[in-house]
Amino acid sequence: AENIGLIRELGQNIWQAGLAAMREWRAAGYDDLHLAINISKRQLFIASLAEQMLGDVTAFGLQASDIVLEVTESVALSDVEHASARLEELRSAGFSLAIDDFGTGYSSLSQLHDIPADELKIDISFIRRLREPKGLSMVQSIIQIARTLGLQSVAEGVEDANTAEILRDLGVDVLQGYYFGKPMPHAEFMLWLSAHSAEKPSKDTRCARS
């Protein structure tokens, strides 16, 4: 979709569907849920992106703080000056920002320091090597980078209880993965929420739409 120029239309479709879902969650009383949406490079460099997204959020009766916008490390740092300006606009509008797939690019710490963000998402490739000495060291290093920069750390690809326990002990702020729930259609997700309604959602609960 990115290569053939359809990513804007596809991204807008997912964005609208995500906001509609969030509105339904709020109406059902799930006030602690947040929605994470991926932003592509083409979308990020739309001049009026922040204004458009804030207008859409308002039209759905939601708040920008309900949304986490995820941008991959490679996109955020491919053109730091312009990306930083656009991300700052989104952040000023009230959206939370996450650097996705961190560790898979070739960014320098000085570049990362210039990017306005709230979260650093540890790529799944590192989580899968968590039980290897070098893999564990890499995850610990990324967690420390997040702390140093005042960012929340988010671990992707948590697929079992043991991995979740290790990451909690390491001090990761948010865990995401199949251990908590697999991707599912919206209607099925609503049934899942209803079935788990006795369990109060934690502040770390999130539904991500790519």
C-alpha positions in Angstrom: 0.0 0.0 0.0 2.9 2.4 0.8 4.7 1.6 -2.5 1.7 1.9 -4.8 0.3 5.1 -3.1 -2.7 3.7 -1.4 -1.5 4.1 2.2 -3.3 7.4 2.8 -6.7 5.9 1.9 -6.0 2.7 3.8 -4.7 4.6 6.8 -7.7 6.9 6.8 -10.1 3.9 6.7 -8.3 2.2 9.6 -8.3 5.5 11.5 -12.0 6.0 11.1 -12.8 2.4 12.1 -10.5 2.8 15.1 -12.3 5.9 16.3 -15.7 4.3 15.8 -14.5 1.4 17.9 -13.2 3.7 20.6 -16.5 5.5 20.8 -18.3 2.2 21.3 -15.8 1.2 24.1 -16.4 4.5 25.8 -20.2 4.2 25.5 -19.9 0.7 27.0 -18.0 2.1 30.0 -14.5 1.0 29.2 -12.9 4.3 30.1 -9.4 2.9 30.7 -8.9 1.5 27.2 -6.6 3.4 24.8 -6.3 3.0 21.1 -2.9 2.6 19.3 -2.8 3.5 15.6 0.2 3.1 13.3 1.1 6.2 11.2 2.9 5.6 7.9 5.6 7.9 6.4 3.3 9.3 3.8 0.7 10.1 6.4 3.2 11.7 8.8 4.3 14.2 6.2 0.8 15.5 5.4 1.0 19.2 6.3 -2.4 19.3 7.9 -2.2 15.9 9.7 -2.5 17.1 13.3 -5.5 19.4 12.4 -7.3 16.7 10.5 -6.8 14.0 13.2 -7.8 16.3 16.0 -11.0 17.3 14.0 -11.8 13.6 13.5 -11.3 12.8 17.2 -13.6 15.7 18.2 -16.2 14.6 15.7 -16.4 11.2 17.4 -16.7 12.8 20.8 -13.3 11.6 21.9 -10.2 13.2 23.2 -6.7 13.1 21.7 -5.4 11.7 24.9 -7.4 8.5 24.2 -5.0 7.8 21.2 -1.4 6.6 21.0 0.1 7.3 17.5 2.8 4.8 16.6 5.6 5.7 14.2 8.4 3.3 13.4 11.9 4.2 14.4 13.0 4.2 10.7 10.2 6.6 9.7 10.7 8.9 12.7 14.4 9.2 12.1 14.6 9.1 8.4 14.2 12.9 8.2 14.5 14.0 11.8 14.0 17.7 11.2 10.7 17.4 9.4 9.5 14.3 11.3 10.2 16.0 14.6 8.2 19.1 13.6 5.2 17.0 12.5 5.4 14.8 15.6 5.6 17.9 17.8 2.4 19.2 16.2 0.6 15.9 17.0 1.9 15.9 20.5 0.8 19.6 21.0 -2.7 18.5 19.8 -2.8 16.1 22.8 -1.9 12.8 21.2 0.6 10.4 22.8 3.4 9.3 20.6 5.3 6.0 20.4 8.5 5.0 18.6 7.6 1.6 17.3 10.0 -1.3 16.4 12.8 0.4 18.4 16.2 -1.2 17.9 15.6 -2.4 14.3 16.9 0.9 12.7 20.2 2.7 12.7 19.4 5.8 14.7 21.8 7.5 17.0 20.9 8.5 20.5 21.3 12.2 19.6 18.7 11.8 16.9 16.3 10.0 19.3 16.8 12.8 21.8 15.4 15.3 19.2 12.2 13.3 18.6 9.2 14.2 20.7 7.8 10.9 22.0 6.1 9.4 25.1 6.9 5.7 24.5 9.6 3.5 23.2 8.4 0.1 21.9 10.9 -2.7 22.1 10.8 -4.7 18.9 9.6 -8.3 19.1 12.9 -9.6 17.7 14.6 -8.6 21.0 11.8 -10.1 23.2 12.2 -13.4 21.4 15.9 -13.5 22.4 15.2 -12.5 26.0 16.5 -15.8 27.4 19.8 -15.4 25.7 22.5 -13.4 27.5 23.0 -11.0 24.7 19.3 -10.7 24.1 18.6 -10.0 27.8 21.4 -7.3 27.8 19.9 -5.6 24.7 16.4 -5.4 26.3 17.9 -4.1 29.5 19.8 -1.4 27.5 16.6 -0.3 25.7 14.7 -0.1 29.0 17.5 2.1 30.4 17.5 4.3 27.3 13.7 4.8 27.8 14.2 5.7 31.4 17.0 8.1 30.7 14.8 9.9 28.1 11.8 9.9 30.4 9.8 7.6 28.1 7.5 4.6 28.9 8.9 1.3 27.8 6.6 -1.1 25.9 7.5 -4.7 25.1 5.9 -6.2 22.0 5.5 -9.9 21.4 4.8 -11.1 25.0 3.5 -14.6 24.3 3.8 -16.5 27.6 3.7 -16.0 31.4 7.4 -16.5 31.9 8.3 -13.8 29.4 5.8 -11.4 31.0 7.3 -12.1 34.5 10.9 -11.5 33.3 9.9 -8.2 31.6 8.0 -7.0 34.7 11.0 -7.8 36.8 13.2 -5.7 34.4 10.8 -2.8 34.9 9.0 -2.6 31.5 6.0 -0.3 31.8 3.6 -1.9 29.4 3.3 -5.4 28.0 1.7 -6.3 24.7 1.2 -9.6 23.0 -0.6 -12.9 22.5 -0.3 -13.8 26.2 -3.0 -11.2 26.9 -5.1 -11.4 23.7 -4.7 -12.3 20.1 -5.9 -10.0 17.2 -9.6 -10.4 16.6 -12.4 -8.7 14.7 -14.2 -5.8 16.5 -17.4 -7.7 17.2 -15.4 -10.6 18.7 -13.4 -8.2 20.7 -16.6 -6.7 22.2 -17.7 -10.2 23.3 -14.2 -10.7 24.8 -14.5 -7.4 26.7 -18.0 -8.4 28.0 -16.7 -11.8 29.1 -13.9 -10.1 31.0 -16.0 -7.3 32.4 -15.5 -8.5 36.0 -11.8 -7.8 35.6 -11.2 -4.1 35.7 -8.9 -3.0 32.8 -5.5 -1.9 34.0 -3.8 1.4 33.0 -1.6 -0.7 30.8 -4.5 -2.2 28.7 -4.4 -1.3 25.0 -5.8 -2.4 21.7 -3.6 -1.7 18.7 -4.7 -1.4 15.1 -2.1 -1.5 12.4 
